[in-house]
Amino acid sequence: MRVEVEPLEGTQVKLEIEVPPEKVETALQEAYKTLRGYVSLPGFRKGRVPLSLIKSRFQDHINSEVIREVVFPAYEDALLSKRLVPLDQPTFEPSLDKIIVVENQSIVFTAIVNVKPTISVPKYDEIETDKSPVDVPREDVEDYINKLRAQSATYDPIEEDRVVQETDCVRIDWLCKLDGEEVENEGGIDVDLDLTTSELNADLKSGIIGMKVGEKKSIPVTIDEDHSDPSIMGKEVVYEMDLHAITTKQLPELDDEFAKDLGYENYTQLHGVIWNNLVEEQRLVQQSKQKQEILEQLIEKTDIEIPEDLVQEYVDQTIQNVHKQLNTENRTAEEAGIDLDNLPEEVRTDVIKQTKQNWIFEEIAENENISVSDDELEWEIRRAAEQMNRDAQKYAELLKSSNRFEDFRTQLQHEKIYQFLIEQSSEKKSLIITG
């Protein structure tokens, strides 16, 4: 089979394909045989209709059958032989319904299609990332342990009859109201508050100072912009407070008993485990930054063109899916926190970045023979299932039934590629500031 490739504009190519006469003839004879086996005409039994009548009466059907059996496989073989990856459906010239099959003659047709472009990955040592040793100062470990200590504090009511002072702790019932309606998950009963903590809202603290035990008070508060509940973030609310006691905080001693209460053998073990955990957390933070740096440089240093019509098709489909989901949930975009005006551009940016990453990583995986074996995949699925307290076999079946099994393999392969790139990349030069 003859195949010639002509590059067109962008990522398009034109494949000129010639199917040799012997393949055409084989497909024709098979079409004749099949049709003759079930066609019956007046005066002829099934299977006995003369071939000349089959050819004359069913020419269009035979033609379409041969095209189906010959053209599409030839197109697939042409892509495979030229190592081309199609990105969309081809346009055939002439169109398939215009191709006329002639006995003992070849079929010549062209296919125009977008294909994945040839990618030239930069040299790995041209990529720089932070490889400085991960370290956690002892002071950070002490701060973490002190937070655990504060969480284990007890609060003892004072006997003195006086008002709340700014250095006190208090035990209160409270609830929060926005425009007269109670805010869920913003309040509690017999809550111990330390007024000395910097995390307490300044308006709330100011309103509590001066209260007496048994007093009830409504305190207007402007919620901070970094509050965990976005429904009241930055808004004016009212806290209704009921003061039960003024208390003093009692902190446990940092000793072996404290460590045992937290599930450790002694204080030395607690200190060591926490230090190791903080180092591991910092290592994961560094690794996340390394991945981001490496990906940004790979995309910047690799010239890749993605067909605009493919990007637009994905954007349009995503927007349609969002609207369908909103209709299903009977919610507005505003209620769902979706900015429909900016969504198309956000989706466009994401799909371009994701496509470029996938293509670059596919190239690296092929060049460096980086893959994930079935045994590795099975082990990682089992490990993921254990972390979620799920049955490994059922979790694997769920991945398969939801068509996420190979996605899981791809994620693992990407992790391998990132680790390879981190090892091969150059150390980022530190910025030295002199006086």
N, C-alpha and C positions, 0 to 999 in steps of 0.2 A: 504494500500500500504506500502510495506516495503522499507525503505531507510536507507542505511548505508553510513557513510562518513569516508573516509580515507585520512588524510592529506598527501600530497606528497611534493616534493621539492619546496621551495619558497612559492608562494601563490597558488599553484595548489592543488586541491582536486579531489579525485575520488569518485563519487557517484555510489553506486550499488543500482539499483532500480528494484523492482519486482512489476509488475502490476498483481493484482489478476485475477484468471480465469474468474470470473463473469464480470469484466470490459472488458476483451478480448472478451468474448462471446457476450456481448451487442454490441460492435463495429463490430463484425463479422456479426451478424444478420442485423444490419443497413446497412452494405455494401452489403449483399445479396439482401436486399429489394430494395435498391437504384438501383443497377445494373439490377435487374430483371425488374424494372419499365421501362427501356428504351431500353433493349436489345431484338432483334428479331433474331431468327434462322430459317432456312428453315424448314417448316412444323409446326412452332409454331408462334402464334400471340404474339405481344408485351405484356409482363406481364404474359405470360403463359409458358415461357420456364421452364422446370423442374429444380429444385434446383441442382440436381446432375450434369446437364450439365453446369450450371452457375459455380459451384465449379471447374469442370474439365477444362473448356475452359478459364476461366478468373482468374485462381489462382494467377498469378503475380499481376494483377490489384487489386484484393481483398486484397492481402497481403500488398501492398503499401498503400492502403486506410486505413487499420486498423492501420498500423504503424503511419501514419500521424495523425490519430484521437486519438491514445493512447499514443505513445511515447513522443511526444513534450509536451502535457499537463501534463503527469506524471513527466517529467523533471522539468517543471515550478513549479508544486506542491511540488516537492522535495526541490527545492531551497527555496520556501516560508516556508515550514515546518521547515527547518533547519536554517532559517534566514540568508541565504547566498546571497550575491550580486555578480552576475557574471561580469567579466571584459572583456570577449571576448566570441566568439562562442565555444561551447563544441565540443570535439571529442568523438564520440560514439564508444563503443566497445561491441559487434561486430558492424561494420558499418551498417547503417540502411538497406542497400540493402541485407545484409546477414542474417537479422533476419527472421526466419520462424514462421509464426503464425499457431498455432495448436488449434483446437477447444477444449474448456474446459481445456486448460493449461495456466499457467501464462506466461508472457513475462518478461524475466530477461535481463537487459542490464546495462552497465556502461557508465558514462559520465565523462570525464576529462575536467576541466575548471579552469581558474584563477578566484579567488574570492577576493573581498575586504577583506583585513586582519582584524583580531580583533585588535582594537586600545585601548590602555590603556593611557588615558589622564592624565598628571601629576596633582598633587594637585594645585589648583589655587593660593594658597598663596606661592607656590614655585616660582612663576613668579614675577619678580620685574620690576617696571617701575617708571618713574619720576612723582610724584604727587605734586610737589611743587606748591604753589599758583602762578597764572599768574599775573604779574605786569608789567606795562609800566611806566617808569620814566617820570616825567613831562617834562624833557629835550627832550625826544623823541617826545612828543606832540608838543612842541615849534618848534622843527626842521621840523616836518611835516607841521605845519602852515606856517613856513617861506618858505617852498618850494611852497606852494600855493600862498604866497605873491609874490615870484619871478615870478611865472607864470602869475601874474596879473600886472607885471611891464610894464611901458611905456618907450619908448626910444626917447629922444629929441636930434635932431642934434645940434652940437656946431657950432658957427659962426667962430671960430678961424681957420685961414689957417695954418695947421700944419700936420705933419705925425702922423700915428697911434702909440700910446704908449701902453705899456703892461697893463696899468690899464684902458684902454678904452673899450667901446662897439662899434661895427661897424654894419652898414647895408649894406649887399652885395647881389649880385647875384653870385651863384656858381654852378658848376657841376663837377662831378668826372669822370675821364677816366682811364680805365685799358687797357693797350696795345692799346691805341688809340680809344677804344670803350667806349661810354658813359655808366656808371653804373646807372641802374634804381633806383629810390628812394633814391639817394644819392646826394642831392643838393636842390636848391630852388631859388626863386626870392624874393627880399626884405626881406631877413632873418636877424633877429637881433641876433648878437653873443656877448656874454659877454666874453671878453678875460681873465677875472680873474677866470673863473670857472675851476676847476680841471678836469672836464670831457672833455675839449677840447684837441684834439690831439696836442702834443708839437710841432711837425713839422709844422702843420698848423698854430698854433699860432705864431711861430717864423717867418713864411713866411708873415703873415699879418702885423706884427709890421714893421713900416717904410713905409708902403704904404701911398699914398696921395689920396684924394677924386678924383674920375674920373679915377683913374689908374686901368689898367687890368694887371693881373699877373698869371702866371702858377707856382704852388707850388708843388714840389715833396714831397710826404708824404708816410711814412711807416705806414700802418694801424696796430692798436693795435691787439693783439691776442684775446682780448675779445670783438671785434667789433660785432655788431648785425647781420651784413651781412656776412655769411660764404664765399661768393664768393670772397671777397676782404680781408678777415681776414689774417693779417700777410703779405700782399703783398705790392708791390710798386705801387702807383697810382699817378695821377697828378690831382690837383684841379685847375680849371680855375676860377679865382676870378675877380669880377668887383665891386670895392668899390664905394658905393653911398654916404655914410655919416659916419662921426665919431660921436658917440652919447654918451649921459649920461643916466644911468638908473635911473628912478624915481619909487620908491617903494611906494605902498599905505600904509596909516596908518593902524595899527591893531586896528580897532575900530568897532563900530556897522555897519557903512556904508560898510566897507569891508565885514563883515559877511553877510549883506543883499545882496550884489552883488553876493555872492555865494549861496544864497537861504535860509539863516538862519534868524531867527528873530533878533538876536543880537549876539555880540561876545561871551558872556557867553555860549549861546547854541551851537555855532560853536565849541568852545573849548571842551565842554562836549561830544558832539556827536563824534568828532574826537577821543577823549580819549577812549570812549566806543568802537568805531570801531577798534582802534588799539589793545585794550585788546582782542576783539573777534578774530582778526587776529592772535594774539599771542596764544590764546587758541586753535585755529584750528591747528596751527603749533605744539603745544605741543601734541595735540591729534594724529596728524599724526606720531609723533615720538613715542608716546605710542603704537600705533598699530604696528609699525615696530618692536619695542623692544619685544612686546608680541608675535608676530608671530615668530620671530627668536628663542625665547626661547621655544615656543611650539614645533616647528619643531626639535630643538636640543634635547629636553627632551622626545620626542615621537619616539619610534622605529617603523618605517614603511618601509616595503619593497614593491617597485613597480615593477611589471614584466618588465624586460628589453625589451621584444619584443613589449610590448604596447608603451613604451617610444619611441622606434626606429620607430614604425609605425607612431606615431604622428610627429616625427622629419621629416621623409621622406615625409609625406603628406604636411607639412608646406613648406619644400623646393620646392616641386613641385608647390605649390600654388604661391610661390614667383616668380618662373620662368615663370609661366603662366601670372602673373600680369605684369612682365617686358615685356614679348612678346606683351601683349595687349597694353601696353603704348609705345611700341617701344623704350624702354630705356635700357641702360646697367645698371648693378648692381652699377658701379661706379657713374653713373649719378644720380642714386636713393639714393646714400649714403649707400649702403648695402655691407657689407664685407662677401662675400660668403664663405670665408675660415673659418671664426669664427662663422658664423651663426648657423651651426648645434649644436655646443657646447652651444651657447647662448640659442637656443630653448630648448635643452635638460635640461639645468639648470632651465629654466622658467617652463617647463611642470612638472618637478619633484616637484618644490616648490609649484606650483599651485595645483597639485594633492594632495600633503600632506596637504595643507591648507584646501582644500575642504573636505577631509576625516576626519580631526580633527574637523572641524566645524560641520560636520554632526553628529559626535559623541556627541559633546557638546550640539548641538541643541536637540538631542534625550534625553540626560541625564537630561537636564535642562528645557525641554519642551519650547524651544524658537522657536516661529514661527511667521509668518506674516499673519494676517487674510485678507480676501477679502476687508473688510472695510478699513483697514490700507493701503493695496496696492492701492486701489482706491484714497484714500486721498493723498498719496505720489505722485501718477501719476499726479493728479490734481495740486499739488504744483509744481512739476517739469515742467509741461506744462506752468503754470503761469510765472515761472522764465524765460522761453524761449519765452513768449508772443505767445503761441500756444493754440489752442483749445484742451481742456482736452480730449474730446470724440475722436477726430480725432487722438490725440497722442496715446491714449490707443489702438485704432484700428491699428495704425501703428506698435506698439509693438507686437500686436498679429499676424499681417500679416507677420512680419519679424522674427517670432519665438523668440522674445526677452521679451515676457511678463513674463514668469517664471524666466528668467534671472534677470529681475528687482526685482522680489520677493526675489530671492536669495541674491542680493546685499543688500536689506533692512534687510534680516535676518542676514547677515554677520555684518552689522552695529550694530544690537542688540547684537550679540555675543561679538563684540569688547567692547561695553559699559559694558556688564556684566563682561567681563574679567578685564577691567580697574577697576571696582569697587571691584572685588574680589582679585586682585593682591596685592602684598605687596609693600610698599613704598621703592623705591630704596634708599639705604644708601648713604648719601653725602660723598664725598671724603674730609676729613679734613687734611689740610696741616699745620704742625707745624714747627716753625722755629728751 
